[in-house]
Amino acid sequence: MAISPDGRTLATSSDDDTVRLWDVATGEVRPTFTGHTGPVYAVAFGPDGRTLATGSWDKTVRLWDVNLPTPSETIRHICQAVHRDFTAEEWSLYLPGRELSPVCA
């Protein structure tokens, strides 16, 4: 495991080929990184806390951007890329449990 330089995020590696980020203050799981094809045995944050390096039994090292956009930033980016609002199917897939309404203004 590794703690980010600002002390806000904990990264844990596991035998299930994933790396999980945790909010230290709340204990909530943040993003889970998948991509390795073997157990992850090493994790380390870069000095600025934006990059996480992971090493795996699969003999690869991966670099991850841990500063992921907020949901509203992601929605805005998707709207700009596709130039339309979400379909009902996309809404249920990406925004489950939320009432269907226009998100691209």
Long-range contacts (C-beta under 8 A, 24 or more apart in sequence): 1-43, 2-43, 2-44, 2-45, 2-52, 3-45, 4-45, 4-49, 4-66, 5-45, 5-47, 5-48, 5-49, 6-49, 9-45, 9-49, 9-66, 11-43, 11-45, 11-52, 11-66, 12-43, 13-39, 13-40, 13-41, 13-42, 13-43, 13-54, 14-39, 14-40, 15-39, 17-56, 17-58, 19-43, 19-52, 19-54, 19-64, 21-52, 21-66, 30-68, 31-66, 31-68, 33-62, 33-64, 35-62, 36-60, 36-62, 75-103, 75-104, 79-103, 79-104
